[in-house]
Amino acid sequence: MFVYSSEVRAGIARGDELVALESTIISHGMPYPQNLEVAQRVESLVRREGVTPATIAILRGRVHIGLDFADLEYLAKTGQKVRKVSRRDVADVLAKAGDGATTVATTMMFAEMAGIRLFVTGGIGGVHRGDSWDISADLEEFGRSRVAVVCAGAKSILDLPKTLEVLETKGVPVVGFGCSSFPSFFTRETKPTLKLASRVDSFGEAAKLLEMQIGRVGGKRESSGRNRDTRSRSPGSTSSSTPTGTTLTTGGLVLCNPIPADKQCLEADDAIQTALKEADAKGVKGKDITPFLLARVNELTRGRSLEANIALVENNARVGGAIAAELWKTRQSKSIILGGQTSSSSRSSKSSTTRTTSSNYRSTTTSAATRTRITVIGGATVDYMCRPDKVGPLHTSLPGSVVTRCGGVGRNIAEAISRLGRTTTSATASTPSSQSSTAPCCTLLTAIGDDSAGNAIVADCAAKGIGLHCIRSKTERSARYVAVLDGKGELVSAIADMAVFEDIGKVLKQHQEGQAWSSTLSKKICIVDANVSEEAMSEIRAMANEELWFEPVSTVKALRFFALPACDLMTPNYDELAAILVYYARRRRGPQGASSSSSSSAQALEQKVPPKYSREAAVALLRAFATEIMMDSSKKYANMRVVLTCGADGCFVLGCGDQQNGAGKSSETASPLDKCIQNLWQHKYSLNEVPIMAMAGELNKKVSILHIVSRNPVTSVVNCTGAGDTLIGGLAWAYAYGGLGLIDSVLLGMQAAVWTLGSQAPVSEKLEELVQVESCEDGAYSSSGTNKVVSKL
């Protein structure tokens, strides 16, 4: 009955928070083509917050969670010919395999079934004016479905005082976001003012309220196993009287986000009165009344009401998306307060044992965990990749293959470093060295369970020469990732059981407090992946005596960047960097309508973030990062470098000062690594330079943006699972052990990623051969130095 779009399936697999969107606003709320344009913009605004939009509709007798462009266009063009479906109409439309646009009520109903906790719309239904006793089914649904709805209040064509009375009777919280009175849809306040009992003033505060009221919704999304990282996103509180996954209340929540002050349509009230009289004279009633009134009010206001409608919907999308991002973060906290008492979190459904004593853990340190130049702090998993022999029906077993490998972002990075490190002596030196080629190049700090999967991770690290120091939990399972692929190798669905990563902070404390830490303290680089909790991240800088690098992992976890006291280098993709910038702007601005001296500049920053990738957009994004975050008054990011990974379009490198490397060595003194780099520049890659811009202010520095791009992009890909992790590992190894500058190190990392793209494994099993093979490719190297092709972007 439920059909999930490819975008929604991918979002669930990544662990994104989903935001529901209704379809009646497309078919009945606005004329074409504005309805289609707004639907696309709203989805884009939600994506920019690092969460996944899910527009809901009934098409061909199936409930669709997420729509592609063709479906959106069909609803927009068909308009009011599509049936408007409330709760009473659902069975009829499904039984007749028909199409239906979902109202607020049915969107809430299906959202809860799909495991979606947050829904963004324009305005909710309510009690109609007069004595018709016409009460919208939306109000009834708020008492049934555990979904929070971000809206600009109820539509002002309704009787707003009576609407609030009905919601109060049903026990539905109506909360203002940055306001203390009930908004009137087209305007920020009603006349007379209707005061609200509660308000919140930040995205984080709103998320905590939603977590308490809504908690975790069950539904198809979780019961079907589609929700990646479900265990790490379970409710942040349990107690003897409040089982895991439950809340103290039932029903939904109305979060009122008033229309921006400069977008109000003040003439709407008079137009509504006129339209109501006309509707009464023409006998317009029932489900036809709302579309009639909205259309007539738009005519009477000469389009101003439609402009206001669009503005408030887009504003709600921004706010709802930001709250959804915070909502996921709220679940990561170890405890929340219930009735003045602190309740310990329990992420395991099979055990309620609290993890407060050292008896719940033991540590493992391999003999390879000696002094190294690189420490990787992050996740290690056991991955199960399931692929059918051929495409078959759902809801049954299919013949196929299941491949089991160790993975995880941190572990993959460590493996890439280790494999390249096996050729450290011969690759990086032109003269013999006494250093053992079997010495470990990096140490991995992680958390695993005290189980067979944990044993497999320990054995895997030992076999690959990765120095390992980990804490082993007796109450959490080792992280596992199960992916189901289709016949072409594309992801169909996945489950990520990664709650144990919350314990990585404990291994850091153990290192810091114990003697073992002294053996792993002196590092050139400390790489942190965003699976590490914010609490632990805030402690890392004191332990890393040199450079601290950050790998964002995902758009949601990327926001943990701000928990780091400092950062020397970051390796985001486009969406992750965009999410960081948008969050930074949101944090500076606060709620819509709130007065702040930095509000206008924060809004300007947000507008600098292009929603889709292009080379020009990437440059704009990096410039915004440089001028806003690197120049932040705290100065803690002033010397940062950003390696923006763009898939087949290469990497952009942002940094202060001259990033170009010096001339290459002569043939007599060049090592295999030198020759490898020279060959890569000469035959495979180009370096494009964005004009250097001066940094204003006290730093008085220059920022350069360089673009490294392959001249012959990869056309045949076997597996892309660990390519990004391999890039980071190659970059770190070349920088720490190869003695290369940043640009040449990025180049080596990119070529290492290319090798992994041609491998079934998350890190190419032949990576230790890369330097030697590439140093001999095409038979020669340039004795005059690295023959880079530099051009203006």
C-alpha positions in Angstrom: 0.0 0.0 0.0 2.9 2.3 0.7 5.3 3.4 -2.0 8.5 5.2 -1.0 10.2 7.5 -3.5 13.9 6.9 -4.3 14.9 10.1 -2.5 13.0 9.1 0.7 14.5 5.6 0.6 17.9 7.1 0.3 17.2 9.5 3.1 16.1 6.8 5.4 19.2 4.7 4.6 21.4 7.7 5.4 19.5 8.2 8.7 18.0 11.6 7.7 15.0 13.0 9.6 12.0 13.1 7.3 9.6 16.1 6.9 6.1 15.4 5.6 4.4 17.8 3.1 0.8 17.7 2.1 -0.4 17.5 -1.5 -3.8 19.4 -1.3 -1.8 22.6 -1.1 -0.6 21.7 -4.6 -3.8 20.6 -6.2 -6.3 22.9 -4.4 -4.3 25.7 -2.7 -2.7 27.5 -5.6 -3.1 27.9 -9.4 -0.7 26.4 -11.9 2.2 27.0 -12.4 2.8 28.7 -9.0 1.7 25.5 -7.2 4.4 23.4 -9.0 7.1 26.1 -8.4 6.2 26.4 -4.8 6.2 22.6 -4.2 9.7 22.4 -5.7 11.0 25.3 -3.7 9.5 24.0 -0.4 11.2 20.6 -1.0 14.5 22.4 -1.8 14.3 24.5 1.4 13.8 21.4 3.5 16.7 19.7 1.9 19.0 22.6 2.6 18.5 21.9 6.3 20.0 18.5 5.9 16.7 16.6 6.1 14.6 14.8 3.5 11.2 16.1 2.2 8.4 13.6 1.8 5.4 14.9 -0.1 2.4 12.6 0.5 -0.4 11.7 -1.9 -2.5 8.8 -3.2 -1.7 7.9 -6.8 -3.1 4.9 -8.6 -4.5 3.5 -5.4 -1.2 3.6 -3.5 -0.1 5.9 -0.7 3.1 7.6 -1.9 5.6 8.8 0.6 7.7 11.2 -1.4 6.9 12.3 -5.0 9.1 12.6 -8.1 8.9 15.5 -10.4 6.4 13.8 -12.8 4.0 13.1 -9.9 4.3 16.7 -8.6 3.6 18.1 -12.1 0.6 15.8 -12.5 -1.0 17.0 -9.3 -0.2 20.6 -10.2 -1.6 20.5 -13.7 -4.7 18.4 -12.8 -5.5 20.8 -9.9 -8.9 20.6 -8.4 -9.9 17.7 -10.6 -7.9 15.5 -8.2 -10.1 14.4 -5.4 -9.4 16.1 -2.0 -9.0 13.2 0.4 -9.7 13.4 4.1 -9.7 10.5 6.5 -13.3 9.4 5.6 -12.3 9.2 1.8 -9.2 7.1 2.1 -10.7 3.6 1.8 -12.9 4.6 -1.1 -10.0 6.1 -3.1 -7.7 3.1 -2.4 -10.3 0.5 -3.2 -11.0 2.2 -6.6 -7.3 2.6 -7.3 -7.8 6.3 -7.7 -5.8 9.5 -7.1 -6.1 11.8 -4.1 -4.5 14.9 -2.7 -4.0 14.5 1.0 -5.4 17.1 3.5 -3.7 18.0 6.7 -5.6 15.2 8.4 -4.7 12.4 6.0 -1.1 13.7 5.7 -0.8 13.4 9.5 -2.3 9.9 9.4 0.0 8.6 6.7 3.0 10.4 8.2 2.6 8.6 11.5 2.2 5.3 9.7 5.4 5.9 7.8 7.3 6.9 11.0 7.5 10.6 10.2 7.2 12.9 13.2 7.2 16.4 11.7 4.9 17.9 9.0 5.1 21.3 7.4 2.1 23.1 5.8 0.7 26.5 5.3 -2.3 26.6 7.6 -4.5 24.0 9.3 -8.3 23.6 9.0 -10.6 24.5 11.8 -14.1 25.5 12.8 -16.0 27.3 10.0 -17.6 30.7 10.7 -21.3 30.9 11.5 -23.5 28.2 12.9 -23.0 25.5 10.3 -21.2 23.1 12.8 -18.7 22.5 10.0 -15.6 21.4 11.8 -12.5 20.3 9.8 -11.3 16.7 10.2 -7.8 18.2 10.8 -8.8 19.0 14.4 -10.0 15.5 15.1 -6.7 14.1 13.6 -4.6 16.2 16.0 -6.2 14.2 18.8 -5.3 10.9 17.1 -1.9 11.1 15.3 1.4 11.7 17.0 2.7 14.2 14.5 3.9 17.8 15.0 2.7 20.3 12.4 4.5 23.6 11.7 2.0 26.1 10.3 1.1 29.8 10.2 -2.0 29.0 12.4 -5.4 28.1 11.0 -6.6 29.7 7.8 -8.1 33.1 8.6 -11.3 32.3 6.7 -12.2 30.2 9.8 -13.5 31.0 13.2 -10.2 31.1 15.0 -11.4 31.4 18.7 -13.6 28.4 18.3 -10.8 26.5 16.5 -8.5 27.0 19.5 -11.3 25.9 21.9 -11.7 22.6 20.0 -8.0 22.0 20.1 -7.9 22.7 23.8 -10.8 20.3 24.4 -8.9 17.5 22.5 -5.7 18.2 24.6 -3.7 19.4 21.7 -0.8 21.8 22.6 -0.8 25.0 20.5 2.6 26.6 20.8 4.0 29.7 19.3 7.4 29.7 17.7 8.9 33.1 18.6 5.4 34.5 19.3 2.9 34.6 22.1 -0.3 34.9 20.2 -2.2 32.8 17.6 -1.3 33.9 14.1 -4.0 34.7 11.6 -2.4 33.0 8.5 -2.1 36.1 6.3 -1.1 38.3 9.3 1.0 37.8 12.4 -1.8 38.3 14.9 -5.6 38.1 15.1 -7.9 40.9 16.0 -8.6 40.7 18.9 -5.4 39.0 19.9 -5.7 35.3 20.9 -3.0 34.6 23.5 -1.2 31.2 23.5 -0.4 29.2 26.6 3.1 28.4 25.5 6.0 29.5 23.2 9.4 28.4 22.2 12.2 30.7 20.9 14.8 28.4 19.2 14.9 25.4 17.0 16.5 23.4 19.8 13.8 24.3 22.3 11.2 23.4 19.7 12.8 20.0 19.1 12.9 19.1 22.8 9.2 20.0 23.1 8.4 17.8 20.1 10.5 15.0 21.5 8.5 15.1 24.7 5.1 15.4 23.0 5.6 13.2 19.9 8.5 10.8 21.0 9.1 8.0 18.5 6.4 7.1 16.1 6.3 3.4 15.1 4.7 2.8 11.7 5.9 1.2 8.6 9.1 3.0 8.5 10.5 1.4 11.6 8.6 -1.9 11.5 9.8 -2.5 7.9 13.4 -2.0 8.9 13.9 1.0 6.6 15.0 3.4 9.2 18.7 3.6 9.2 20.3 4.4 12.5 17.0 3.7 14.2 18.6 2.6 17.5 20.7 5.8 17.8 17.6 7.8 17.2 15.3 6.1 19.8 13.9 8.3 22.5 16.3 10.0 24.9 14.5 8.9 28.0 13.3 5.9 29.8 12.2 5.1 33.3 10.4 2.4 35.2 7.1 4.1 34.4 7.9 5.3 30.9 8.9 2.5 28.5 11.3 3.1 25.7 9.6 4.8 22.7 6.6 6.1 24.6 5.6 9.6 25.7 3.6 10.9 28.6 0.9 12.3 26.2 -0.9 11.3 23.1 -1.9 13.1 20.0 -0.2 15.8 17.9 1.1 19.3 18.4 0.5 22.6 16.6 3.6 24.8 16.3 2.6 28.3 15.1 5.2 30.1 13.0 3.8 33.5 12.0 4.2 34.9 8.5 7.3 37.2 8.2 6.3 40.8 9.1 7.2 42.2 5.6 5.1 39.5 3.8 1.8 40.1 5.6 -1.4 40.7 3.6 -3.2 43.3 5.8 -6.1 43.7 3.4 -7.0 40.0 3.6 -9.5 40.4 6.4 -11.8 42.7 4.4 -11.5 40.5 1.4 -12.5 37.4 3.5 -15.7 39.1 4.7 -16.7 39.9 1.2 -15.9 36.3 0.0 -17.8 34.8 2.9 -20.9 36.7 1.9 -20.5 35.6 -1.7 -20.1 32.0 -0.7 -23.2 32.1 1.4 -25.2 33.6 -1.5 -24.0 30.9 -3.9 -24.5 28.1 -1.4 -20.9 27.0 -1.4 -20.3 24.5 1.5 -18.3 21.6 2.7 -15.0 20.7 1.1 -15.6 23.3 -1.6 -15.7 26.2 0.7 -11.9 26.6 1.4 -10.7 26.5 -2.3 -13.5 28.9 -3.2 -12.7 31.4 -0.4 -8.9 31.3 -1.1 -9.4 31.9 -4.8 -11.8 34.7 -4.2 -9.6 36.4 -1.6 -6.7 36.2 -4.0 -8.8 38.0 -6.7 -10.0 40.7 -4.3 -6.5 41.4 -3.0 -5.1 41.4 -6.6 -2.8 38.6 -5.9 -1.4 39.8 -2.6 -2.9 37.0 -0.6 -1.3 34.4 -2.9 2.1 36.1 -2.5 1.6 36.0 1.3 0.5 32.3 1.1 3.6 31.4 -0.8 5.8 33.4 1.6 4.4 31.8 4.7 4.7 28.2 3.3 8.3 28.7 2.4 9.0 30.3 5.8 7.4 27.3 7.5 9.6 24.9 5.4 12.8 26.7 6.5 11.7 26.5 10.2 10.4 23.0 10.0 13.5 21.7 8.3 15.8 23.4 10.9 13.7 21.9 13.8 13.8 18.4 12.1 17.6 18.7 12.1 17.6 19.6 15.8 15.1 16.9 16.5 17.5 14.2 15.5 20.3 15.8 17.6 18.0 15.9 20.6 17.8 12.1 20.5 21.5 11.9 21.0 21.5 13.3 24.5 22.1 10.8 27.2 19.2 11.9 29.3 16.3 14.3 29.6 14.4 15.5 32.6 11.0 14.0 33.4 9.1 15.7 36.2 12.3 17.0 37.7 14.1 13.6 37.7 16.9 12.6 35.3 16.2 9.4 33.5 19.1 7.4 31.9 18.7 6.6 28.3 18.5 3.0 27.1 19.0 2.5 23.4 18.8 -1.3 23.6 15.3 -2.8 23.4 16.6 -6.0 25.0 18.3 -4.6 28.1 17.4 -1.8 30.5 20.7 -2.0 32.3 22.2 1.5 32.8 25.7 1.9 31.7 27.1 3.9 34.6 29.7 1.5 36.0 33.0 0.4 34.6 31.9 -3.3 34.8 29.8 -2.7 31.7 32.9 -2.2 29.6 36.3 -3.6 28.9 39.0 -2.3 26.7 41.1 -3.9 23.9 44.4 -2.5 22.8 46.3 -4.3 20.0 50.1 -4.6 20.0 50.1 -2.4 16.9 48.7 0.5 18.9 52.1 2.1 19.4 53.3 5.6 18.6 52.0 6.7 15.2 51.6 9.9 13.3 47.9 9.6 12.7 45.0 8.8 15.0 41.5 8.1 13.6 38.6 8.5 16.0 35.4 7.1 14.7 33.2 4.2 13.8 33.9 0.6 12.9 31.1 -1.7 11.7 30.4 -5.1 10.2 28.7 -4.6 6.8 26.4 -7.1 5.2 25.8 -6.4 1.5 22.8 -8.4 0.2 22.3 -8.6 -3.6 19.7 -10.8 -5.4 20.8 -12.9 -8.4 18.0 -11.3 -10.4 15.2 -8.9 -9.8 12.2 -10.5 -8.1 9.0 -9.6 -6.2 9.0 -8.0 -2.8 7.8 -9.5 0.5 9.5 -12.9 -0.2 12.9 -14.5 -0.1 15.1 -14.3 -3.2 18.2 -16.3 -4.1 21.3 -14.2 -4.1 24.6 -13.5 -2.3 25.5 -11.9 1.0 29.0 -10.4 1.4 30.3 -9.6 4.9 33.1 -7.1 5.4 34.3 -4.8 8.1 33.5 -1.2 7.3 32.6 2.1 9.0 34.0 5.6 8.2 36.7 5.7 10.7 37.8 2.1 10.1 37.8 2.6 6.3 40.0 5.7 6.7 42.4 3.8 8.9 42.6 0.9 6.4 43.5 3.2 3.5 46.3 4.8 5.6 47.5 1.3 6.7 47.5 -0.1 3.1 49.4 2.9 1.7 51.7 2.8 4.7 53.0 -0.7 3.8 55.1 0.9 1.2 56.2 3.9 3.3 59.9 3.1 3.2 60.3 2.6 -0.5 57.7 5.1 -1.6 58.6 8.2 0.4 62.4 8.0 0.4 64.9 8.0 -2.3 67.5 6.5 0.0 67.2 3.4 2.3 65.5 3.9 5.7 65.8 1.9 8.9 62.0 2.3 9.6 60.2 -1.0 9.5 57.6 -1.2 6.7 55.4 -3.3 9.0 55.1 -0.6 11.7 51.5 0.8 12.0 50.8 4.1 10.4 47.7 4.9 12.4 45.7 4.1 15.5 42.0 3.7 15.4 40.0 4.7 18.5 36.5 3.3 18.5 33.7 1.5 20.5 32.4 -2.0 19.8 30.3 -4.6 21.5 31.6 -7.5 23.5 30.3 -9.9 20.8 31.3 -11.9 17.7 31.0 -8.8 15.5 33.4 -7.0 17.8 35.8 -9.9 17.6 35.7 -9.7 13.8 36.6 -6.0 13.9 39.5 -6.6 16.3 40.8 -9.5 14.0 40.3 -7.4 10.9 42.3 -4.4 12.3 45.1 -6.8 13.4 45.2 -8.4 9.9 45.5 -5.0 8.2 48.1 -3.6 10.6 45.7 -1.0 12.1 46.6 0.0 15.6 43.5 -0.4 17.6 42.4 0.9 21.0 38.7 0.4 21.7 36.2 0.1 24.5 34.0 -3.0 24.4 30.5 -2.5 25.7 28.6 -5.4 27.4 25.2 -3.7 27.0 25.4 -2.5 23.3 25.9 -4.5 20.2 28.8 -3.9 17.8 27.7 -1.6 14.9 26.2 -3.4 12.0 25.1 -2.1 8.6 22.8 -4.3 6.5 22.2 -3.1 2.9 19.8 -4.7 0.4 20.8 -3.9 -3.2 19.0 -4.4 -6.4 20.3 -6.3 -9.5 22.3 -3.3 -10.6 23.9 -2.8 -7.2 21.9 0.3 -6.2 20.6 0.6 -2.7 17.0 -0.6 -2.1 16.9 -0.4 1.7 19.3 -0.6 4.6 19.4 -0.9 8.4 22.2 0.7 10.5 22.5 -0.5 14.1 25.1 2.0 15.4 24.1 3.0 18.9 27.4 1.8 20.3 29.1 4.8 18.7 27.8 7.0 21.5 30.4 5.3 23.7 33.4 6.4 21.7 33.8 9.2 24.1 34.6 6.7 26.9 37.7 5.4 25.0 39.0 8.9 24.7 38.6 9.4 28.5 40.3 6.1 29.1 43.3 7.1 26.9 43.5 10.5 28.6 43.4 9.1 32.1 45.5 5.9 31.6 49.1 5.2 30.7 48.0 3.8 27.4 47.3 7.4 26.2 50.9 8.3 26.3 51.7 5.8 23.6 49.2 7.3 21.2 49.3 10.9 22.1 52.0 12.3 19.7 50.3 12.5 16.4 50.7 14.7 13.4 47.0 14.3 12.6 44.0 13.4 14.5 41.0 12.6 12.2 37.6 12.6 13.8 34.5 11.3 12.0 31.1 12.7 13.0 29.9 9.5 14.5 31.6 10.8 17.6 29.2 12.4 20.0 29.3 16.2 20.5 30.2 15.8 24.2 33.3 13.7 23.2 34.2 16.1 20.4 34.5 19.0 22.8 37.3 17.1 24.6 39.3 16.1 21.6 41.4 19.2 21.0 43.1 18.9 24.4 44.3 15.4 23.4 45.5 16.2 19.9 48.8 18.1 20.0 48.9 18.9 16.3 46.3 19.0 13.5 42.7 18.1 14.0 40.7 17.0 10.9 37.0 16.5 10.7 35.0 14.2 8.4 31.2 15.2 8.5 29.8 11.8 7.5 26.2 13.1 6.7 24.3 16.3 6.5 22.8 15.8 10.0 25.9 14.7 11.8 27.9 17.4 10.0 26.5 20.0 12.4 28.6 18.4 15.2 31.4 20.5 13.6 30.4 23.3 15.9 31.1 21.2 18.9 34.8 21.1 18.1 36.8 23.8 20.0 38.9 24.2 16.8 39.5 22.5 13.4 42.4 22.6 11.0 40.9 20.7 8.1 37.4 19.5 7.0 36.4 17.2 4.2 32.7 17.7 3.5 30.7 17.1 0.3 28.6 19.8 -1.1 25.4 19.0 0.8 27.3 18.7 4.1 29.0 22.1 3.7 25.7 23.7 2.7 24.1 22.2 5.8 26.8 23.6 8.0 26.5 27.1 6.6 22.7 27.1 6.8 22.8 26.0 10.4 25.4 28.7 11.2 23.1 31.3 9.7 20.0 29.9 11.5 21.8 29.9 14.8 22.8 33.6 14.4 19.4 34.7 13.3 17.1 32.8 15.7 13.3 32.5 15.2 11.6 34.4 12.4 10.4 37.8 13.5 12.8 37.9 16.5 14.8 41.1 16.6 18.6 40.8 16.4 21.4 43.0 15.2 22.8 40.1 13.2 19.5 38.9 11.8 19.8 40.6 8.4 23.4 39.5 7.9 22.5 35.9 8.8 19.6 36.0 6.3 22.0 37.3 3.7 24.4 34.4 4.4 21.6 31.9 4.1 20.8 33.3 0.7 24.4 32.7 -0.4 23.9 28.9 -0.2 22.8 27.6 -3.6 20.4 24.6 -3.3 22.1 22.5 -6.0 25.7 21.7 -6.9 27.5 23.3 -9.8 31.1 24.5 -10.0 29.9 28.1 -9.6 27.8 27.1 -6.6 30.7 25.3 -5.0 32.9 28.4 -5.3 30.1 30.5 -3.8 29.7 28.1 -0.9 33.4 28.1 -0.1 33.6 31.9 -0.3 30.6 32.2 2.1 32.4 29.8 4.4 35.6 31.9 4.3 34.0 35.2 4.8 31.5 34.2 7.5 32.9 31.2 9.5 36.6 31.6 9.0 36.2 35.3 9.8 33.9 34.6 12.8 34.8 36.8 15.8 35.9 33.7 17.8 38.8 33.3 15.3 38.9 29.6 16.1 38.4 28.7 12.4 40.7 31.4 11.0 43.4 29.0 9.7 41.1 26.2 8.5 41.3 24.4 5.2 38.4 22.8 3.5 38.6 20.0 1.0 35.2 20.0 -0.7 34.7 16.6 -2.4 32.5 16.7 -5.5 32.5 13.1 -6.8 33.3 12.9 -10.5 33.9 16.7 -10.5 37.0 16.4 -8.3 37.8 18.5 -5.2 37.9 22.1 -4.3 40.5 23.2 -1.8 40.0 26.3 0.3 42.8 27.7 2.4 44.7 30.7 3.5 48.0 31.7 1.9 49.8 30.0 -1.0 48.6 26.4 -1.4 50.8 25.6 -4.4 53.7 23.2 -3.9 57.2 23.8 -4.9 59.1 22.4 -7.9 59.5 18.7 -8.1 62.8 16.9 -7.6 65.2 15.8 -10.2 65.3 12.2 -11.5 68.3 11.5 -9.3 66.7 12.5 -6.0 62.9 11.9 -6.7 61.3 9.1 -4.7 58.6 6.8 -6.1 56.0 9.0 -4.4 57.5 12.2 -6.1 57.3 10.4 -9.5 53.8 9.3 -8.8 52.6 12.8 -8.1 54.5 14.1 -11.2 52.8 11.5 -13.4 49.4 12.2 -12.0 49.6 15.9 -12.8 51.1 15.3 -16.2 48.7 12.7 -17.5 45.6 12.6 -15.4 44.6 15.7 -13.5 44.4 19.5 -13.9 44.6 22.3 -11.3 42.2 25.2 -11.8 42.7 28.3 -9.8 39.9 30.6 -8.6 41.2 34.3 -8.3 42.6 34.9 -4.8 40.5 37.3 -2.7 41.6 39.3 0.3 40.2 38.6 3.7 38.9 41.7 5.4 39.5 42.4 9.1 42.2 41.6 11.6 43.4 38.4 9.9 44.7 40.3 6.8 45.1 37.1 4.9 44.4 35.9 1.4 42.2 33.0 0.7 42.7 30.8 -2.4 40.3 28.2 -3.9 41.8 25.6 -6.1 40.0 23.0 -8.1 41.6 19.6 -8.8 39.7 17.8 -11.6 40.4 14.6 -13.5 40.9 15.0 -17.3 39.3 11.5 -17.8 36.6 10.9 -15.2 35.9 7.3 -14.2 33.1 5.8 -16.4 32.9 2.3 -14.9 32.2 2.0 -11.2 32.2 -1.3 -9.4 31.5 0.0 -5.9 31.5 3.6 -4.5 30.8 2.7 -0.8 34.2 3.6 0.6 35.7 5.9 -2.1 35.3 9.1 0.0 36.8 7.4 3.1 39.7 6.2 0.9 40.3 9.7 -0.4 40.6 11.0 3.2 43.0 8.2 4.1 45.2 8.8 1.1 45.2 12.5 1.8 46.2 12.0 5.4 49.0 9.4 4.6 50.5 11.6 1.9 50.5 14.6 4.2 51.8 13.0 7.4 54.2 10.4 6.0 54.9 11.4 2.4 55.9 15.0 3.3 53.7 16.4 0.6 51.9 19.7 0.6 48.1 19.8 0.9 47.4 20.0 -2.9 49.6 17.1 -3.8 48.2 15.1 -0.8 44.6 15.7 -2.1 45.7 14.6 -5.5 47.0 11.3 -4.1 43.8 10.8 -2.1 41.7 11.3 -5.2 43.7 8.7 -7.2 43.4 6.3 -4.2 39.6 6.8 -4.4 39.7 6.0 -8.1 41.3 2.7 -7.3 38.6 1.9 -4.7 35.9 2.7 -7.3 37.1 -0.3 -9.2 37.1 -2.6 -6.2 34.3 -4.6 -4.6 35.8 -3.7 -1.1 35.2 -0.4 0.7 39.0 0.2 0.4 40.9 -1.2 -2.6 42.8 -4.3 -1.6 45.6 -3.3 -4.0 46.0 0.2 -2.6 49.6 -0.6 -1.4 50.6 -0.9 -5.0 49.3 2.5 -6.0 52.5 4.6 -5.6 54.7 2.1 -7.4 52.2 1.6 -10.3 51.4 5.3 -10.8 55.1 6.3 -10.6 55.8 4.1 -13.6 52.7 4.8 -15.6 53.3 6.1 -19.2 56.9 5.2 -18.8 58.4 8.5 -17.5 58.0 11.5 -15.3 58.9 15.1 -15.8 62.4 16.0 -14.5 61.4 19.7 -14.5 59.0 19.3 -11.7 55.3 18.7 -11.2 53.8 19.5 -14.6 50.5 20.9 -13.3 48.1 22.5 -15.7 46.9 25.7 -14.0 44.1 27.8 -15.4 41.6 30.3 -14.2 38.3 28.8 -13.2 
